Amino acid sequence: MTMPLRQSMRVGAYLLRQKLAGRDKFPLLVELEPLFACNLKCAGCGKIQHPHDILKQRMPVEQAIAAIEECGAPMVSIAGGEPLMHPQIEVIVAELIKRKKYVFLCTNALLIPRKLDKFKPSPYFAWVVHIDGLRERHDISVCKEGVFDEAVAAIEECKRRGFKVNTNTTFFNTDTPQTVIDVLNYLNDDLKVDEMQISPAYAYQKAPDQEHFLGVTETRELFRKAFGDGNRKRWRLNHSPLFLDFLEGKVDFGCTAWGIPSYSLFGWQRPCYLMSDGYAKTYAELIETTDWERYGRGRDPRCANCMAHCGYEPSAVLATTASLRESIRALRGS
């Protein structure tokens, strides 16, 4: 399954404008991090490893909106940390929606019951709840018992109130094709979330757990087997068909990290959400002064096992729009 038709048309028109303007680097989606603090201590995440004075900081609303307006991206993924800990998160979301940006608020869902009344359903807004496996596996991943049940209850309440609810699931080398199938079947068929995003775990430098990240060969084998028996077509996966081909090893792409840049309290992160080689004050500076040719598999050893969405989904989208056949395939969700 691809993105909804209205969103596809908006993004398609945006891509056409970039092409007509002769731009070869531009953002499709921005990873906006208005804070690093979190109410969980997940083993696969290193955001809360920042010093205490950094964890106390919250990005002003005006700064967040200015960054998105400056770069012009049509979509924004608000992450963290836990973005619902930001005291004005609903204002950031409302201001972005007012500008007709598609907003995805990534959350562990624990604070949704306390914050839900501050949000309104909108075709431009979706909750993205992290679900990293079924009950036992998810709670181990987030290092706290009971989180899975709370997240499921929050998803059900959001759906009851008319919100669009997506999920994001990260898979590790402890996963098997069957554990992938089990959690995606549950989200797709039982919980009936609107769309699901999946990602192979990347060896994030500051993460406490450095032993369970997937290599390229492991990733391809895992998804090739999990996608069998018609599962890939049946699941409501929020990815372009070519990116799913990429996860299976049917195609390969170069990294286009500039397509999903990350903006945080420190500025625009070089080169991507998962690596930190310094920061730029503006998106223009990020694009113009980053040596993009240095990065990607075969170029930087840190990229050797990366197949992450932030580097390769833009590559897949660009390859899709460059081919009429792939564009038709994407519209069909096949």
Secondary structure, DSSP 8 states (H G I E B T S, - for coil): --S-HHHHHHHHHHHHHHHHTT-S---SEEEE-S----S---TT--GGGS-HHHHT----HHHHHHHHHHH--SEEEE-SS-GGGSTTHHHHHHHHHHTT-EEEEEE-STTHHHHGGG----TTEEEEEE--SSHHHHHHHHTSTTHHHHHHHHHHHHHHTT-EEEEEEEE-TT--HHHHHHHHHIIIIIS--SEEEEEE----TT-S--S----HHHHHHHHHHHTTTTHHHHS-B-S-HHHHHHHHTSS-----GGGS-EEETTEEEEEETTEEEEEESSHHHHHHHS-GGG-STTT-GGGTT---HHHHHHHHHHHHHT-HHHHHHHHHT-
